[in-house]
Amino acid sequence: MGFFGKLFGMHDIKVTGNMHVKTLKDKFKEEFGTEIRVYKSTNTGKGSRLADDKVTLASISDKKIEEITIKKSKTVGEIEDEFKEKLGLGIQIMTPSGDGFAPNDMKLKDVSKIEK
């Protein structure tokens, strides 16, 4: 989590179609202290492909992108479902160490507290 995130707490992130994948990943890491993986489709399982950092979210979605807000009070599963339903994209929220997936029933604000 960035200096201002620690000083002022976590802030919601507004996600739009013209946002680049790298911008989303950087903002997510800064605000919530953990990584987010963005995939080229809603498939996040075996054989799925990560999205290139340089592309916009709209360019890799087959849906008309609705604006969403990532809120710290939502669970990991709710956020992942919202990306799938409203953006047509698959994401995975990782643990702070980056070597595992955050539990779907955990509030986003608590993910950064998982032991590294």
MMTF fields as JSON, N, C-alpha, C and O atoms, coordinates in Angstrom:
{
  "mmtfVersion": "1.0.0",
  "mmtfProducer": "UNKNOWN",
  "numBonds": 463,
  "numAtoms": 464,
  "numGroups": 116,
  "numChains": 1,
  "numModels": 1,
  "chainsPerModel": [1],
  "groupsPerChain": [116],
  "chainIdList": ["A"],
  "bondAtomList": [4, 2, 8, 6, 12, 10, 16, 14, 20, 18, 24, 22, 28, 26, 32, 30, 36, 34, 40, 38, 44, 42, 48, 46, 52, 50, 56, 54, 60, 58, 64, 62, 68, 66, 72, 70, 76, 74, 80, 78, 84, 82, 88, 86, 92, 90, 96, 94, 100, 98, 104, 102, 108, 106, 112, 110, 116, 114, 120, 118, 124, 122, 128, 126, 132, 130, 136, 134, 140, 138, 144, 142, 148, 146, 152, 150, 156, 154, 160, 158, 164, 162, 168, 166, 172, 170, 176, 174, 180, 178, 184, 182, 188, 186, 192, 190, 196, 194, 200, 198, 204, 202, 208, 206, 212, 210, 216, 214, 220, 218, 224, 222, 228, 226, 232, 230, 236, 234, 240, 238, 244, 242, 248, 246, 252, 250, 256, 254, 260, 258, 264, 262, 268, 266, 272, 270, 276, 274, 280, 278, 284, 282, 288, 286, 292, 290, 296, 294, 300, 298, 304, 302, 308, 306, 312, 310, 316, 314, 320, 318, 324, 322, 328, 326, 332, 330, 336, 334, 340, 338, 344, 342, 348, 346, 352, 350, 356, 354, 360, 358, 364, 362, 368, 366, 372, 370, 376, 374, 380, 378, 384, 382, 388, 386, 392, 390, 396, 394, 400, 398, 404, 402, 408, 406, 412, 410, 416, 414, 420, 418, 424, 422, 428, 426, 432, 430, 436, 434, 440, 438, 444, 442, 448, 446, 452, 450, 456, 454, 460, 458],
  "bondOrderList": [1, 1, 1, 1, 1, 1, 1, 1, 1, 1, 1, 1, 1, 1, 1, 1, 1, 1, 1, 1, 1, 1, 1, 1, 1, 1, 1, 1, 1, 1, 1, 1, 1, 1, 1, 1, 1, 1, 1, 1, 1, 1, 1, 1, 1, 1, 1, 1, 1, 1, 1, 1, 1, 1, 1, 1, 1, 1, 1, 1, 1, 1, 1, 1, 1, 1, 1, 1, 1, 1, 1, 1, 1, 1, 1, 1, 1, 1, 1, 1, 1, 1, 1, 1, 1, 1, 1, 1, 1, 1, 1, 1, 1, 1, 1, 1, 1, 1, 1, 1, 1, 1, 1, 1, 1, 1, 1, 1, 1, 1, 1, 1, 1, 1, 1],
  "groupList": [{"groupName": "MET", "atomNameList": ["N", "CA", "C", "O"], "elementList": ["N", "C", "C", "O"], "formalChargeList": [0, 0, 0, 0], "bondAtomList": [1, 0, 2, 1, 3, 2], "bondOrderList": [1, 1, 2], "singleLetterCode": "M", "chemCompType": "L-PEPTIDE LINKING"}, {"groupName": "GLY", "atomNameList": ["N", "CA", "C", "O"], "elementList": ["N", "C", "C", "O"], "formalChargeList": [0, 0, 0, 0], "bondAtomList": [1, 0, 2, 1, 3, 2], "bondOrderList": [1, 1, 2], "singleLetterCode": "G", "chemCompType": "PEPTIDE LINKING"}, {"groupName": "PHE", "atomNameList": ["N", "CA", "C", "O"], "elementList": ["N", "C", "C", "O"], "formalChargeList": [0, 0, 0, 0], "bondAtomList": [1, 0, 2, 1, 3, 2], "bondOrderList": [1, 1, 2], "singleLetterCode": "F", "chemCompType": "L-PEPTIDE LINKING"}, {"groupName": "LYS", "atomNameList": ["N", "CA", "C", "O"], "elementList": ["N", "C", "C", "O"], "formalChargeList": [0, 0, 0, 0], "bondAtomList": [1, 0, 2, 1, 3, 2], "bondOrderList": [1, 1, 2], "singleLetterCode": "K", "chemCompType": "L-PEPTIDE LINKING"}, {"groupName": "LEU", "atomNameList": ["N", "CA", "C", "O"], "elementList": ["N", "C", "C", "O"], "formalChargeList": [0, 0, 0, 0], "bondAtomList": [1, 0, 2, 1, 3, 2], "bondOrderList": [1, 1, 2], "singleLetterCode": "L", "chemCompType": "L-PEPTIDE LINKING"}, {"groupName": "HIS", "atomNameList": ["N", "CA", "C", "O"], "elementList": ["N", "C", "C", "O"], "formalChargeList": [0, 0, 0, 0], "bondAtomList": [1, 0, 2, 1, 3, 2], "bondOrderList": [1, 1, 2], "singleLetterCode": "H", "chemCompType": "L-PEPTIDE LINKING"}, {"groupName": "ASP", "atomNameList": ["N", "CA", "C", "O"], "elementList": ["N", "C", "C", "O"], "formalChargeList": [0, 0, 0, 0], "bondAtomList": [1, 0, 2, 1, 3, 2], "bondOrderList": [1, 1, 2], "singleLetterCode": "D", "chemCompType": "L-PEPTIDE LINKING"}, {"groupName": "ILE", "atomNameList": ["N", "CA", "C", "O"], "elementList": ["N", "C", "C", "O"], "formalChargeList": [0, 0, 0, 0], "bondAtomList": [1, 0, 2, 1, 3, 2], "bondOrderList": [1, 1, 2], "singleLetterCode": "I", "chemCompType": "L-PEPTIDE LINKING"}, {"groupName": "VAL", "atomNameList": ["N", "CA", "C", "O"], "elementList": ["N", "C", "C", "O"], "formalChargeList": [0, 0, 0, 0], "bondAtomList": [1, 0, 2, 1, 3, 2], "bondOrderList": [1, 1, 2], "singleLetterCode": "V", "chemCompType": "L-PEPTIDE LINKING"}, {"groupName": "THR", "atomNameList": ["N", "CA", "C", "O"], "elementList": ["N", "C", "C", "O"], "formalChargeList": [0, 0, 0, 0], "bondAtomList": [1, 0, 2, 1, 3, 2], "bondOrderList": [1, 1, 2], "singleLetterCode": "T", "chemCompType": "L-PEPTIDE LINKING"}, {"groupName": "ASN", "atomNameList": ["N", "CA", "C", "O"], "elementList": ["N", "C", "C", "O"], "formalChargeList": [0, 0, 0, 0], "bondAtomList": [1, 0, 2, 1, 3, 2], "bondOrderList": [1, 1, 2], "singleLetterCode": "N", "chemCompType": "L-PEPTIDE LINKING"}, {"groupName": "GLU", "atomNameList": ["N", "CA", "C", "O"], "elementList": ["N", "C", "C", "O"], "formalChargeList": [0, 0, 0, 0], "bondAtomList": [1, 0, 2, 1, 3, 2], "bondOrderList": [1, 1, 2], "singleLetterCode": "E", "chemCompType": "L-PEPTIDE LINKING"}, {"groupName": "ARG", "atomNameList": ["N", "CA", "C", "O"], "elementList": ["N", "C", "C", "O"], "formalChargeList": [0, 0, 0, 0], "bondAtomList": [1, 0, 2, 1, 3, 2], "bondOrderList": [1, 1, 2], "singleLetterCode": "R", "chemCompType": "L-PEPTIDE LINKING"}, {"groupName": "TYR", "atomNameList": ["N", "CA", "C", "O"], "elementList": ["N", "C", "C", "O"], "formalChargeList": [0, 0, 0, 0], "bondAtomList": [1, 0, 2, 1, 3, 2], "bondOrderList": [1, 1, 2], "singleLetterCode": "Y", "chemCompType": "L-PEPTIDE LINKING"}, {"groupName": "SER", "atomNameList": ["N", "CA", "C", "O"], "elementList": ["N", "C", "C", "O"], "formalChargeList": [0, 0, 0, 0], "bondAtomList": [1, 0, 2, 1, 3, 2], "bondOrderList": [1, 1, 2], "singleLetterCode": "S", "chemCompType": "L-PEPTIDE LINKING"}, {"groupName": "ALA", "atomNameList": ["N", "CA", "C", "O"], "elementList": ["N", "C", "C", "O"], "formalChargeList": [0, 0, 0, 0], "bondAtomList": [1, 0, 2, 1, 3, 2], "bondOrderList": [1, 1, 2], "singleLetterCode": "A", "chemCompType": "L-PEPTIDE LINKING"}, {"groupName": "GLN", "atomNameList": ["N", "CA", "C", "O"], "elementList": ["N", "C", "C", "O"], "formalChargeList": [0, 0, 0, 0], "bondAtomList": [1, 0, 2, 1, 3, 2], "bondOrderList": [1, 1, 2], "singleLetterCode": "Q", "chemCompType": "L-PEPTIDE LINKING"}, {"groupName": "PRO", "atomNameList": ["N", "CA", "C", "O"], "elementList": ["N", "C", "C", "O"], "formalChargeList": [0, 0, 0, 0], "bondAtomList": [1, 0, 2, 1, 3, 2], "bondOrderList": [1, 1, 2], "singleLetterCode": "P", "chemCompType": "L-PEPTIDE LINKING"}],
  "groupTypeList": [0, 1, 2, 2, 1, 3, 4, 2, 1, 0, 5, 6, 7, 3, 8, 9, 1, 10, 0, 5, 8, 3, 9, 4, 3, 6, 3, 2, 3, 11, 11, 2, 1, 9, 11, 7, 12, 8, 13, 3, 14, 9, 10, 9, 1, 3, 1, 14, 12, 4, 15, 6, 6, 3, 8, 9, 4, 15, 14, 7, 14, 6, 3, 3, 7, 11, 11, 7, 9, 7, 3, 3, 14, 3, 9, 8, 1, 11, 7, 11, 6, 11, 2, 3, 11, 3, 4, 1, 4, 1, 7, 16, 7, 0, 9, 17, 14, 1, 6, 1, 2, 15, 17, 10, 6, 0, 3, 4, 3, 6, 8, 14, 3, 7, 11, 3],
  "groupIdList": [1, 2, 3, 4, 5, 6, 7, 8, 9, 10, 11, 12, 13, 14, 15, 16, 17, 18, 19, 20, 21, 22, 23, 24, 25, 26, 27, 28, 29, 30, 31, 32, 33, 34, 35, 36, 37, 38, 39, 40, 41, 42, 43, 44, 45, 46, 47, 48, 49, 50, 51, 52, 53, 54, 55, 56, 57, 58, 59, 60, 61, 62, 63, 64, 65, 66, 67, 68, 69, 70, 71, 72, 73, 74, 75, 76, 77, 78, 79, 80, 81, 82, 83, 84, 85, 86, 87, 88, 89, 90, 91, 92, 93, 94, 95, 96, 97, 98, 99, 100, 101, 102, 103, 104, 105, 106, 107, 108, 109, 110, 111, 112, 113, 114, 115, 116],
  "secStructList": [7, 7, 2, 2, 2, 2, 2, 2, 7, 7, 7, 7, 3, 3, 3, 7, 6, 6, 7, 5, 2, 2, 2, 2, 2, 2, 2, 2, 2, 2, 2, 2, 1, 1, 7, 3, 3, 3, 5, 1, 1, 1, 7, 7, 1, 6, 6, 7, 7, 5, 7, 7, 6, 6, 1, 5, 2, 2, 2, 2, 7, 1, 1, 7, 7, 7, 7, 3, 3, 3, 7, 6, 6, 1, 5, 2, 2, 2, 2, 2, 2, 2, 0, 0, 0, 0, 0, 7, 7, 7, 3, 3, 3, 5, 7, 6, 6, 1, 1, 1, 5, 7, 7, 6, 6, 1, 5, 2, 2, 2, 2, 6, 6, 1, 7, 7],
  "xCoordList": [0.854, 0.0, 0.899, 1.892, 0.572, 1.363, 1.327, 0.529, 2.195, 2.295, 0.966, 0.547, 0.294, -0.973, -2.069, -2.966, -1.999, -2.962, -2.856, -3.865, -1.629, -1.429, -1.851, -2.42, -1.567, -1.863, -3.361, -3.881, -4.044, -5.467, -6.417, -7.626, -5.928, -6.78, -7.014, -6.593, -7.681, -7.94, -9.032, -9.979, -8.883, -9.875, -10.464, -9.791, -11.71, -12.364, -11.691, -11.11, -11.774, -11.206, -12.334, -13.074, -12.452, -13.428, -12.775, -11.687, -13.457, -12.921, -13.783, -15.002, -13.126, -13.813, -13.168, -12.075, -13.848, -13.344, -12.063, -11.267, -11.838, -10.63, -9.414, -8.342, -9.58, -8.46, -7.549, -8.021, -6.26, -5.297, -5.133, -5.296, -4.812, -4.629, -3.561, -3.755, -2.453, -1.377, -1.844, -1.48, -2.636, -3.153, -4.013, -3.887, -4.892, -5.733, -4.873, -5.091, -3.909, -3.049, -2.267, -2.15, -1.737, -0.967, -1.843, -1.461, -3.017, -3.931, -4.392, -4.466, -4.696, -5.16, -4.088, -4.383, -2.859, -1.744, -1.532, -1.306, -1.607, -1.398, -2.487, -2.19, -3.738, -4.852, -5.085, -5.392, -4.939, -5.345, -4.177, -4.386, -2.955, -1.775, -1.601, -0.875, -2.251, -2.117, -2.298, -2.687, -2.013, -2.039, -3.406, -4.169, -3.695, -4.868, -4.378, -3.578, -4.858, -4.526, -5.732, -6.867, -5.472, -6.534, -6.324, -5.222, -7.391, -7.324, -8.017, -8.832, -7.681, -8.231, -9.695, -10.352, -10.21, -11.611, -12.119, -11.417, -13.329, -13.869, -13.271, -13.444, -12.575, -11.932, -10.677, -9.771, -10.623, -9.436, -8.792, -7.888, -9.258, -8.749, -7.623, -6.938, -7.446, -6.378, -6.507, -7.591, -5.397, -5.382, -5.742, -5.713, -6.078, -6.426, -5.158, -4.053, -5.353, -4.211, -4.353, -5.414, -3.268, -3.261, -3.313, -2.762, -3.975, -4.069, -2.758, -2.077, -2.42, -1.236, -1.451, -2.547, -0.431, -0.52, -0.853, -1.42, -0.509, -0.634, -2.021, -2.291, -2.906, -4.224, -5.251, -5.074, -6.326, -7.427, -8.35, -8.361, -9.117, -10.067, -11.116, -11.505, -11.571, -12.592, -12.079, -12.848, -10.798, -10.261, -10.19, -10.111, -10.216, -10.146, -11.481, -11.581, -12.492, -13.814, -14.705, -14.611, -15.566, -16.521, -17.879, -18.864, -17.916, -19.132, -18.935, -17.808, -20.048, -19.974, -19.694, -20.465, -18.602, -18.133, -18.963, -19.154, -19.442, -20.115, -19.069, -18.145, -19.202, -18.299, -18.632, -19.8, -17.595, -17.804, -16.855, -15.898, -17.138, -16.284, -15.87, -16.711, -14.575, -14.047, -14.061, -13.359, -14.87, -15.01, -14.351, -14.456, -13.68, -12.977, -13.923, -13.5, -15.199, -16.175, -16.749, -17.445, -16.462, -16.966, -16.04, -14.866, -16.591, -15.754, -15.008, -15.386, -13.955, -13.166, -14.07, -13.984, -14.934, -15.842, -16.808, -17.092, -17.318, -18.239, -17.548, -18.134, -16.316, -15.57, -15.27, -15.432, -14.837, -14.535, -15.796, -15.733, -16.928, -18.198, -18.618, -19.11, -18.429, -18.798, -17.979, -18.515, -16.691, -15.858, -16.377, -16.438, -16.747, -17.235, -18.56, -18.728, -19.498, -20.836, -20.896, -21.552, -20.225, -20.355, -19.258, -19.457, -18.104, -17.001, -16.667, -15.945, -17.185, -16.875, -15.425, -14.851, -14.831, -13.433, -13.265, -14.001, -12.289, -11.943, -10.787, -9.832, -10.88, -9.781, -9.573, -10.452, -8.41, -8.123, -7.418, -6.456, -7.888, -7.243, -6.327, -6.741, -5.081, -4.058, -3.829, -4.265, -3.14, -2.684, -1.516, -0.923, -1.172, -0.077, 1.26, 2.048, 1.518, 2.773, 2.75, 3.802, 1.554, 1.421, 1.481, 1.443, 1.575, 1.702, 0.407, 0.413, -0.685, -1.966, -3.123, -2.949, -4.304, -5.507, -6.136, -6.17, -6.625, -7.321, -8.642, -9.282, -9.055, -10.323, -11.519, -11.606, -12.432, -13.58, -14.504, -15.184, -14.545, -15.46, -14.83, -15.473, -13.589, -12.886, -13.163, -13.183, -13.374, -13.537, -12.208, -11.137, -12.291, -11.1, -10.189, -8.966, -10.771, -9.965, -9.128, -8.164, -9.479, -8.763, -7.692, -6.867, -7.692, -6.746, -5.299, -4.431, -5.034, -3.656, -3.125, -1.923, -4.004, -3.606, -3.173, -2.676, -3.364, -2.945, -1.425, -0.726, -0.923, 0.534, 1.228, 0.773, 2.345, 3.139, 4.04, 4.778],
  "yCoordList": [-1.166, 0.0, 1.227, 1.265, 2.208, 3.416, 4.266, 4.029, 5.246, 6.137, 6.8, 6.819, 7.35, 8.031, 7.048, 7.392, 5.822, 4.804, 4.488, 4.324, 4.403, 4.142, 5.339, 5.183, 6.528, 7.738, 8.025, 8.383, 7.874, 8.245, 7.06, 7.269, 5.843, 4.678, 4.341, 5.075, 3.237, 2.766, 3.6, 4.037, 3.811, 4.553, 3.667, 2.775, 3.915, 3.191, 3.542, 4.617, 2.618, 2.845, 2.783, 1.801, 3.827, 3.857, 3.238, 3.642, 2.249, 1.533, 1.832, 1.661, 2.281, 2.598, 1.827, 1.279, 1.791, 1.064, 1.622, 0.869, 2.927, 3.504, 3.409, 3.914, 2.763, 2.561, 1.461, 0.422, 1.7, 0.685, -0.363, -0.066, -1.579, -2.68, -2.313, -2.548, -1.751, -1.387, -0.338, -0.408, 0.623, 1.646, 1.007, 1.335, 0.09, -0.622, -1.389, -1.3, -2.131, -2.934, -2.056, -2.384, -0.948, -0.047, 0.594, 0.643, 1.084, 1.708, 0.684, 0.988, -0.515, -1.567, -1.882, -1.968, -2.052, -2.359, -1.219, -1.455, 0.014, 1.173, 1.303, 1.58, 1.105, 1.301, 0.117, 0.3, -1.11, -2.283, -3.179, -4.174, -2.83, -3.537, -4.938, -5.742, -5.236, -6.559, -6.466, -5.426, -7.551, -7.615, -8.012, -8.722, -7.539, -8.002, -8.492, -7.828, -9.642, -10.182, -9.979, -10.262, -9.486, -9.22, -10.152, -10.25, -10.836, -11.81, -11.288, -10.367, -11.895, -11.477, -11.848, -11.347, -12.699, -13.118, -13.369, -13.101, -13.879, -14.185, -15.469, -15.758, -16.236, -17.467, -17.131, -16.474, -17.578, -17.358, -18.68, -18.709, -19.763, -21.088, -21.524, -20.703, -22.815, -23.399, -22.949, -22.985, -22.534, -22.098, -20.635, -20.143, -19.934, -18.52, -17.709, -18.118, -16.537, -15.694, -14.332, -13.709, -13.889, -12.57, -11.482, -11.638, -10.391, -9.257, -8.484, -8.398, -7.929, -7.082, -5.788, -5.227, -5.319, -4.104, -2.854, -1.903, -2.845, -1.639, -1.434, -0.37, -2.421, -2.31, -1.727, -1.759, -1.197, -0.706, -1.865, -2.882, -1.711, -2.755, -2.968, -4.102, -1.877, -1.987, -2.783, -3.498, -2.665, -3.342, -4.86, -5.573, -5.364, -6.816, -7.416, -8.625, -6.587, -7.071, -7.22, -6.441, -8.22, -8.383, -7.767, -7.957, -7.027, -6.353, -4.847, -4.351, -4.132, -2.687, -2.5, -2.948, -1.848, -1.729, -0.72, 0.422, -1.173, -0.288, 0.177, -0.57, 1.379, 1.869, 1.158, 1.008, 0.725, 0.114, 0.771, 1.447, 0.56, 1.066, -0.097, -0.837, -0.246, -1.269, -0.664, 0.308, -1.251, -0.743, -1.702, -2.921, -1.139, -1.947, -2.784, -3.762, -2.413, -3.127, -4.369, -5.161, -4.542, -5.71, -6.897, -6.737, -8.094, -9.286, -9.484, -8.942, -10.262, -10.599, -11.216, -10.851, -12.146, -12.806, -11.841, -11.967, -10.876, -9.882, -9.038, -8.747, -8.648, -7.838, -8.652, -8.158, -9.891, -10.741, -10.976, -10.956, -11.197, -11.379, -10.114, -10.185, -8.961, -7.689, -7.431, -6.943, -7.755, -7.614, -8.516, -8.111, -9.733, -10.685, -10.218, -10.238, -9.799, -9.434, -8.078, -7.945, -7.075, -5.721, -5.329, -4.448, -5.981, -5.629, -6.731, -6.498, -7.926, -9.039, -9.487, -9.989, -9.302, -9.645, -10.504, -10.368, -11.386, -12.185, -11.551, -11.065, -11.56, -11.086, -12.077, -12.881, -12.011, -12.745, -11.78, -11.118, -11.702, -10.89, -11.817, -12.872, -11.4, -12.25, -11.907, -10.862, -12.801, -12.515, -11.529, -11.399, -10.836, -9.857, -10.435, -9.725, -11.693, -12.306, -12.608, -12.807, -12.642, -12.909, -14.375, -14.714, -15.258, -16.675, -17.474, -18.701, -16.79, -17.471, -16.528, -15.313, -17.107, -16.321, -15.915, -16.703, -14.695, -14.237, -15.001, -15.283, -15.335, -16.058, -15.227, -14.035, -15.855, -15.156, -14.539, -13.556, -15.089, -14.567, -13.484, -12.99, -13.113, -12.102, -10.699, -10.491, -9.749, -8.348, -7.852, -8.209, -7.028, -6.523, -5.783, -5.895, -5.04, -4.279, -5.168, -4.695, -6.455, -7.37, -8.189, -8.827, -8.182, -8.99, -8.585, -9.451, -7.299, -6.852, -7.297, -7.211, -7.77, -8.215, -9.673, -10.157, -10.384, -11.776, -11.812, -11.01, -12.743, -12.88, -13.112, -13.895, -12.411, -12.537, -13.732, -13.993],
  "zCoordList": [0.0, 0.0, 0.0, 0.727, -0.788, -0.904, 0.357, 1.264, 0.396, 1.554, 1.883, 3.041, 0.854, 1.101, 1.498, 2.267, 0.974, 1.369, 2.846, 3.533, 3.33, 4.755, 5.598, 6.678, 5.094, 5.831, 5.892, 6.949, 4.789, 4.703, 4.576, 4.485, 4.565, 4.406, 2.944, 2.05, 2.714, 1.355, 0.698, 1.352, -0.592, -1.357, -2.445, -2.964, -2.783, -3.866, -5.182, -5.328, -6.144, -7.466, -8.494, -8.562, -9.279, -10.366, -11.603, -12.011, -12.194, -13.339, -14.566, -14.543, -15.637, -16.89, -18.034, -17.889, -19.157, -20.319, -20.894, -21.454, -20.775, -21.359, -20.434, -20.765, -19.275, -18.348, -18.898, -19.36, -18.84, -19.256, -18.157, -16.974, -18.559, -17.611, -16.577, -15.385, -17.012, -16.076, -15.07, -13.896, -15.506, -14.593, -13.516, -12.336, -13.924, -12.959, -11.968, -10.759, -12.461, -11.59, -10.616, -9.435, -11.107, -10.243, -9.165, -7.995, -9.564, -8.59, -7.554, -6.363, -8.008, -7.112, -6.067, -4.875, -6.514, -5.61, -4.612, -3.424, -5.107, -4.246, -3.183, -2.021, -3.573, -2.638, -1.713, -0.535, -2.241, -1.469, -1.035, -0.341, -1.44, -0.961, -1.496, -0.912, -2.589, -3.177, -4.69, -5.221, -5.357, -6.817, -7.357, -6.704, -8.559, -9.288, -10.646, -11.304, -11.052, -12.371, -13.278, -12.896, -14.481, -15.456, -16.638, -17.178, -17.032, -18.117, -19.368, -19.305, -20.513, -21.809, -21.979, -22.892, -21.136, -21.21, -19.802, -18.827, -19.693, -18.364, -17.8, -16.616, -18.621, -18.174, -17.383, -17.897, -16.14, -15.314, -14.911, -14.075, -15.503, -15.167, -16.075, -16.685, -16.153, -16.953, -18.413, -18.994, -18.981, -20.368, -20.567, -21.695, -19.498, -19.629, -19.882, -19.528, -20.511, -20.858, -20.194, -20.232, -19.59, -18.956, -20.024, -21.113, -19.699, -20.615, -20.608, -19.586, -21.752, -21.894, -21.108, -21.129, -20.426, -19.617, -20.43, -19.893, -21.713, -22.539, -23.137, -23.696, -23.035, -23.667, -22.704, -21.486, -23.276, -22.441, -22.103, -22.796, -21.045, -20.658, -21.751, -22.029, -22.366, -23.416, -24.614, -25.256, -24.918, -26.107, -25.947, -26.947, -24.732, -24.531, -24.101, -23.889, -23.973, -23.571, -24.793, -25.742, -24.763, -25.864, -25.509, -26.224, -24.395, -23.945, -23.977, -24.001, -23.977, -23.772, -22.275, -21.426, -21.976, -20.594, -19.808, -20.227, -18.67, -17.719, -16.715, -16.394, -16.226, -15.191, -13.883, -13.524, -13.18, -11.868, -10.864, -11.241, -9.597, -8.537, -7.651, -7.141, -7.476, -6.578, -5.182, -4.904, -4.311, -2.941, -1.96, -2.095, -0.983, 0.019, 0.861, 1.478, 0.896, 1.723, 1.035, 1.67, -0.259, -0.985, -0.775, -0.441, -0.976, -0.878, -2.192, -3.231, -2.121, -3.302, -4.368, -5.541, -3.968, -4.905, -5.567, -6.759, -4.805, -5.369, -6.433, -7.475, -6.176, -7.141, -8.398, -9.513, -8.22, -9.372, -10.214, -11.443, -9.563, -10.281, -11.014, -12.14, -10.389, -11.005, -12.27, -13.265, -12.241, -13.439, -14.552, -15.713, -14.195, -15.191, -15.792, -17.012, -14.946, -15.405, -16.098, -17.132, -15.549, -16.078, -17.063, -17.9, -16.963, -17.851, -18.84, -19.809, -18.605, -19.499, -19.392, -20.359, -18.209, -17.999, -16.761, -15.784, -16.818, -15.662, -14.917, -15.523, -13.608, -12.763, -11.638, -11.327, -11.037, -9.808, -8.87, -9.259, -7.654, -6.629, -5.848, -5.369, -5.732, -5.149, -3.673, -3.189, -2.976, -1.622, -1.719, -2.79, -0.64, -0.696, -1.175, -1.8, -0.894, -1.339, -2.838, -3.446, -3.438, -4.865, -5.237, -6.42, -4.241, -4.565, -4.37, -4.471, -4.096, -3.942, -4.202, -4.293, -4.32, -4.561, -3.229, -2.284, -3.165, -1.967, -1.842, -2.854, -0.633, -0.441, -0.918, -0.625, -1.647, -2.219, -1.181, -1.476, 0.025, 1.042, 1.92, 2.846, 1.64, 2.432, 1.88, 0.667, 2.783, 2.383, 1.808, 2.298, 0.768, 0.115, 1.101, 1.018, 2.019, 2.98, 3.888, 4.49, 4.0, 4.871, 4.156, 4.81, 2.831, 2.066, 2.369, 2.49, 2.493, 2.737, 4.098, 4.349, 4.975, 6.312, 6.342, 7.359, 5.208, 5.144, 5.265, 4.645, 6.065, 6.269, 4.942, 4.107, 4.765, 3.528, 3.583, 2.632]
}
